[in-house]
Amino acid sequence: MAIVARRLRIPYSTGLVVAGIALALVPQVPAIPLTPTLLFTAFLPPLVFEAAFSMSWPVLRTDLPVILTLATGGVLLSGGVTATGMHGLVQWEWSSAILFGALIAATDPVAVLATFKEAGVQGRLRRLVEAESLLNDGTAAVAFSVALVAATGGPVDSFRIAQEVVVQILGGVLCGVLVAGVVLGLAGRTEDHLVEITFTTVAAYGSFLLAEHWQLSGVLATLTAGLLVGHVGPLGSLSERGREAVQAFWEYAAFVANSLIFLLIGMRIAQQHFAPVVVPTLVAITVVMLGRAFAIYPCCALFASTALRVEGRHQHLLFWGGLRGALALALALGLPSVVPHHDSIVTVAFAVVAFSVFVQGLTLPPLLRRMGEIPIRRRT
């Protein structure tokens, strides 16, 4: 599929979804369930760790105010617009509309990282898009957990919401620091590159699982661990050969995880029945894109007169490059069946992801070339 996608000049992720749909229609092909546990526990840690390991912290730190604004205020604005639209136009209960707005608000690190890496985008745009997609998961997860408590009849107040935010963020970061500290201390005692690869694997999955065990942000934990291992390593904890081996290993691990995720998404999309929810789907796609616009343009306007100003073309690409994928599906599939409109929420979430993969995914590379972010490749 990678070879075919490259020859056809379509995004690899889109080609895999198509392949997954085709596989699901072939008789005797075993159905592999796409579960939240599989997506979160198996596939998400290597993708987040690899991105964080390769990320330049000194450069990232410069744009941190913009990234944090997009990943917090932007996500809340996007979710609020989506929830309001689904309640007002589709007549979903507020509890269901808010849950849907929370789970679909965050851009998915899996889809975003795959698309921008494959397109060869470099520079500030890639830094903003990747960092935002990695960090806004924490905001969306907190908003989703609070909305889920409210939807299932639990108490919700401003103090509890603030407490949940602080615990999720600080707790996740602390788990990442703890696991990375232990791993780096041990890695400095060996020059065996296979052992060093094993240590980084423990850092990626160990930080994620530790945070999730305590109901904290696993993505923030793995992100923190990846940043520490990737930037403390050059100071002496990882050998030169070990660092090269680690980079090659995680590049391959991210490739495998991406491949399996989009293949399974395609197989699951083929099993969905979209006909009964055509109107909610069209409304959802519209309000999700409107919410993304509210997340990008007002937040970027806050920095218009500062040194952190985001160029207009970058704002447009941030808007259209806000892809949804495995993260939204994992949250939707994990909804309790007692939530009103449960089946509709899951199906509409798959429809929005399908729109993101096929429409945004296919048009994003040409748009990036048109905006001058990647070179135009001439046919030979």
JOVENKA-V184422 format. One record per backbone hydrogen bond with DSSP energy under -1.0 kcal/mol. CO is the residue of the C=O (numbers start at 0). NH is the residue of the N-H. E is the energy in kcal/mol with one decimal. If there is no record, write none. Layout:
# JOVENKA-V184422
{{CO NH E} {CO NH E}}
This chain:
# JOVENKA-V184422
{{0 4 -3.0} {1 5 -2.0} {2 6 -2.1} {3 7 -2.5} {4 9 -2.2} {10 14 -2.1} {11 15 -2.1} {12 16 -1.9} {13 17 -2.2} {14 18 -2.2} {15 19 -2.6} {16 20 -2.4} {17 21 -2.4} {18 22 -2.5} {19 23 -2.1} {22 25 -1.4} {25 28 -1.3} {34 38 -2.3} {35 39 -2.9} {36 40 -2.3} {37 41 -1.2} {37 42 -1.2} {38 43 -1.7} {42 46 -1.1} {43 47 -2.4} {44 48 -2.8} {45 49 -2.2} {46 50 -1.8} {47 51 -2.4} {48 52 -3.0} {49 53 -1.7} {55 59 -2.7} {56 60 -2.8} {62 66 -2.4} {63 67 -2.9} {64 68 -1.8} {65 69 -2.4} {66 70 -2.4} {67 71 -1.1} {68 73 -2.0} {71 75 -2.2} {72 76 -2.4} {73 77 -2.5} {74 78 -2.7} {75 79 -2.2} {76 80 -2.4} {77 81 -2.2} {78 82 -2.6} {79 83 -2.3} {80 84 -2.2} {81 85 -2.4} {82 86 -2.2} {83 87 -2.6} {84 88 -2.6} {85 89 -1.1} {85 91 -1.5} {92 96 -2.8} {93 97 -2.8} {94 98 -1.9} {95 99 -2.5} {96 100 -2.5} {97 101 -2.4} {98 102 -2.4} {99 103 -1.8} {107 111 -2.5} {108 112 -2.3} {109 113 -1.9} {110 114 -2.2} {111 115 -2.5} {112 116 -2.0} {113 117 -2.0} {114 118 -1.9} {115 120 -1.9} {122 126 -1.8} {123 127 -2.8} {124 128 -2.7} {125 129 -2.8} {126 130 -2.2} {127 131 -2.3} {128 132 -2.2} {129 133 -1.8} {130 134 -2.4} {131 135 -2.9} {134 137 -1.2} {135 139 -2.4} {136 140 -2.7} {137 141 -2.0} {138 142 -2.6} {139 143 -2.7} {140 144 -2.4} {141 145 -2.3} {142 146 -2.4} {143 147 -2.4} {144 148 -1.8} {145 149 -2.1} {146 150 -2.5} {147 151 -1.7} {148 153 -3.3} {149 152 -1.2} {156 160 -2.2} {157 161 -2.5} {158 162 -2.5} {159 163 -2.5} {160 164 -2.2} {161 165 -2.2} {162 166 -2.6} {163 167 -2.6} {164 168 -2.3} {165 169 -2.3} {166 170 -1.9} {167 171 -1.7} {167 216 -1.2} {168 172 -2.4} {169 173 -2.5} {170 174 -2.2} {171 175 -1.9} {172 176 -2.4} {173 177 -2.6} {174 178 -2.4} {175 179 -2.4} {176 180 -2.3} {177 181 -1.8} {178 182 -2.4} {179 183 -2.8} {180 184 -1.8} {181 185 -1.7} {182 186 -2.8} {183 187 -1.6} {185 188 -1.8} {186 189 -1.4} {191 195 -2.2} {192 196 -2.1} {193 197 -1.9} {194 198 -2.4} {195 199 -2.0} {196 200 -1.9} {197 201 -2.2} {198 202 -2.2} {199 203 -2.4} {200 204 -2.5} {201 205 -2.4} {202 206 -1.5} {203 207 -1.2} {204 208 -2.8} {205 209 -2.4} {206 210 -2.1} {207 211 -2.6} {208 212 -2.2} {209 213 -1.3} {210 215 -3.1} {211 214 -1.6} {216 220 -1.7} {217 221 -2.5} {218 222 -2.6} {219 223 -2.4} {220 224 -2.4} {221 225 -2.7} {222 226 -2.2} {223 227 -2.3} {224 228 -2.7} {225 229 -2.3} {226 230 -1.3} {227 231 -2.9} {228 232 -1.1} {231 234 -1.4} {232 235 -2.3} {232 237 -1.3} {238 242 -2.6} {239 243 -1.8} {240 244 -2.3} {241 245 -2.7} {242 246 -2.5} {243 247 -2.1} {244 248 -2.5} {245 249 -2.6} {246 250 -1.9} {247 251 -1.9} {248 252 -2.6} {249 253 -2.3} {250 254 -1.6} {251 255 -2.5} {252 256 -2.5} {253 257 -2.6} {254 258 -2.2} {255 259 -2.5} {256 260 -2.4} {257 261 -2.2} {258 262 -1.9} {259 263 -2.4} {260 264 -2.3} {261 265 -2.1} {262 266 -1.9} {263 267 -2.2} {264 268 -2.6} {265 269 -1.8} {267 270 -1.0} {268 271 -1.4} {273 276 -1.4} {274 277 -1.2} {276 280 -2.2} {277 281 -2.4} {278 282 -2.5} {279 283 -2.7} {280 284 -2.6} {281 285 -1.9} {282 286 -2.8} {283 287 -2.6} {284 288 -1.9} {285 289 -2.1} {286 290 -2.8} {287 291 -2.1} {288 292 -1.9} {289 293 -2.0} {290 294 -1.6} {291 295 -1.7} {292 296 -1.8} {295 299 -2.7} {296 300 -1.8} {299 302 -1.5} {300 303 -1.4} {302 305 -1.6} {305 308 -1.3} {310 314 -2.0} {311 315 -2.1} {312 316 -1.9} {313 317 -2.4} {314 318 -2.2} {315 319 -2.5} {316 320 -2.2} {318 321 -1.0} {320 322 -2.1} {322 107 -2.7} {324 328 -1.7} {325 329 -2.7} {326 330 -2.0} {327 331 -2.4} {328 332 -3.0} {329 333 -1.1} {331 334 -1.5} {335 338 -1.6} {338 341 -1.2} {340 344 -2.7} {341 345 -2.1} {342 346 -2.4} {343 347 -2.8} {344 348 -2.2} {345 349 -2.0} {346 350 -2.0} {347 351 -2.5} {348 352 -2.2} {349 353 -2.4} {350 354 -2.4} {351 355 -2.3} {352 356 -2.7} {353 357 -2.8} {354 358 -2.0} {354 359 -1.5} {355 360 -1.9} {358 362 -1.7} {359 363 -1.9} {362 366 -1.8} {363 367 -2.8} {364 368 -2.2} {365 369 -2.5} {366 370 -2.1} {367 372 -2.8} {368 371 -1.3}}
